[in-house]
């Protein structure tokens, strides 16, 4: 599984790390890459209400995304091998 988080550096705390551990609870090892992103509007000052509204909007768009495909790791491996053998 791969996930991208875009957060303010002030939001990087132990709660965030615990959330990652819960999200990837079945994984024995994780790879974490950190880069500086100034292009996502994160430097814009926003109120807590605006921030929570933005997160809620993102969550709703994920929930309603009909183009998303979900599969297990084994299904993904089988699918990938099939593409490679073509």
Secondary structure, 3 states (H helix, E strand, C coil): CCCCCCCCHHHCCHHHHHHHHHHCCCCCCCCCCCCCCCCCCCCCCCCHHHHHHHHHHHHHHHHCCCCCCCCCHHHHHHHHHHHHCC
